[in-house]
């Protein structure tokens, strides 16, 4: 295959390897950090060069990454928040009723 840039080639490799495994959506999202970084870098280089994007390359990084792994943007952003920040711990007083 011939790719327009090295970044496009890396994105292709990451996307193909994600679908080789049987994983639930959250497991896919846990492993998208490299893909997200590549999509953001591609957008940054396009912005610096001042070139226009194709219709399929338009959108926020989270939208493009979610589309690449086959989940909705909302699902991607919720799972990404858990991946990045963890699950907040609840304090014992949070369980008490007023």
C-alpha positions, -999 to +999 in steps of 0.1 A: +000+000+000+011+035-007+004+062+019+006+100+016+027+103+047+045+083+074+018+094+099-009+079+077+010+047+075+013+046+113-024+053+118-032+024+094-010+000+114-025+010+147-061+007+134-055-027+118-039-041+150-068-029+171-092-050+151-071-081+152-081-087+188-114-095+203-119-066+227-149-048+242-152-011+235-134+000+267-104-022+260-101-007+225-103+028+240-076+020+265-053+012+237-060+042+215-035+066+231-010+062+202-038+065+176-051+097+192-016+112+193-011+104+156-044+119+146-036+151+165-001+153+150-016+149+115-041+177+122-013+199+136+009+194+105-021+202+083-027+234+102+009+245+100+010+238+063-023+256+058-038+228+037-075+219+036-087+186+048-108+160+030-143+154+043-133+122+061-104+139+079-126+167+093-136+168+130-122+168+164-095+143+174-119+125+196-145+122+168-119+108+143-105+084+169-139+071+179-149+066+143-117+047+136-123+022+163-161+019+157-176+036+188-196+067+193-180+100+202-198+100+236-187+065+244-152+073+235-151+105+256-166+088+287-142+059+285-113+082+278-120+102+309-120+070+330-088+059+313-071+093+319-085+102+353-095+069+368-127+063+387-133+088+415-133+074+450-164+081+470-160+093+506-180+075+533-201+107+539-213+107+503-234+076+511-252+093+540-286+107+532-294+143+542 
